[in-house]
Amino acid sequence: MADSESVRVVVFQVGNLACGMLAGGAREILAPLPTTRIPGAPDAVLGIVNVRGSLLTVIDAHRLLDRAPLPEHEGALLVVDAGSRRIGLAVGRVDDLFEIPASQLEAREALPGVDIRLVKAVGRRDGLHFVVLDTEALLAPLLGAERSSSRIPSTPGD
C-alpha cells in the first residue's frame, strides 16, 4: 500500500490480545446473543443465532486464538464476511472503528503466541498495537469442515 493511502480498521479484544480487521470485511456489531448449539459441531462453533430472520453461525474467536476470555469484557458479536459466507465472530469487546494511514500497518511478523499464518499485518494507533487478522485464514479450518457437513447452516452474503 502506498503511504498516502488510508485504511479503515475495526479493533476488538480477544482475551488479552488486541486484534483488528479491515472494516470492509465487517458487516455489523451486535450484542451477544444466546446461541443454539449444533450437535457434532467443532468446539469453536458456539452454535447458531437468528439475526433478523437469517441463521448465523457463531464462532468463538477465543477458542480459535487460544485466548481466555477476560471477565471484564461484556462480549460482542462481530458479523464478518468470510468468502461467500457471513459468520458471527464472538469476541470479548469491540473497541473502535477508525481510519489510519496504511503506513501505520507494518508487515506481519512473528508474535509470541500468535500463529503468523493468521496475521495480515501489525498496526498501531495512539500507542496501541494490534494484530490485523486474516479472518479467512482464521476461519478456514472450520469453513473447510463445514463444506463436507450439512449440519452447520450456511447464510450467503448479501
C-alpha positions, -999 to +999 in steps of 0.1 A: +000+000+000+012+035-008+019+058+022-008+082+010-035+055+013-056+050+044-075+020+056-105+016+079-099-009+107-122-024+133-102-031+165-115-057+191-103-077+220-099-115+222-088-122+257-057-102+263-049-098+225-058-066+207-070-077+172-081-058+141-096-065+108-101-044+077-135-028+081-146-039+046-150-074+059-171-064+089-208-061+084-221-051+118-215-054+156-242-069+178-246-075+215-240-112+225-270-133+216-280-167+230-269-195+206-284-228+199-257-255+200-252-277+169-247-313+178-214-326+165-201-292+156-164-284+164-158-269+199-151-234+184-186-233+169-208-219+197-240-225+177-264-206+156-284-174+162-314-159+144-305-124+132-335-107+116-348-140+102-314-154+090-295-180+107-259-171+115-232-195+126-213-181+157-177-190+161-157-183+193-126-162+185-112-170+219-110-207+211-096-201+176-068-179+190-064-199+222-071-169+245-091-170+277-120-146+278-115-117+303-142-113+329-144-075+324-153-079+287-190-080+281-187-098+248-197-088+213-207-105+181-188-092+151-206-102+119-180-108+092-178-119+056-156-150+051-156-158+014-192-162+004-204-167+040-215-145+068-202-156+102-207-143+137-173-140+154-177-139+192-151-115+207-145-100+241-154-065+231-152-042+201-130-011+209-130+011+178-135+017+141-110+042+127-092+052+096-054+052+097-026+057+072-016+025+056+020+033+067+009+025+102+003-011+092+035-030+093+044-063+076+033-093+096+060-106+119+065-134+144+045-126+175+046-146+207+016-168+210+000-158+176+002-181+145+019-160+118-004-175+092-034-158+109-018-123+108-020-099+078-002-070+095+006-054+128-009-019+134-006+008+159-026+038+168-022+062+198+004+038+213-019+008+210-005-022+190-029-047+174-027-076+150-047-073+118-061-108+115-065-127+082-101-137+090-103-161+061-072-180+073-086-179+109-119-194+098-106-217+070-103-249+092-140-245+102-153-234+069-135-263+051-150-288+076-184-271+070-184-278+033-182-315+040-210-314+066-245-300+061-250-297+099-237-262+101-261-238+084-249-215+057-261-180+052-249-165+019-236-129+020-258-101+006 
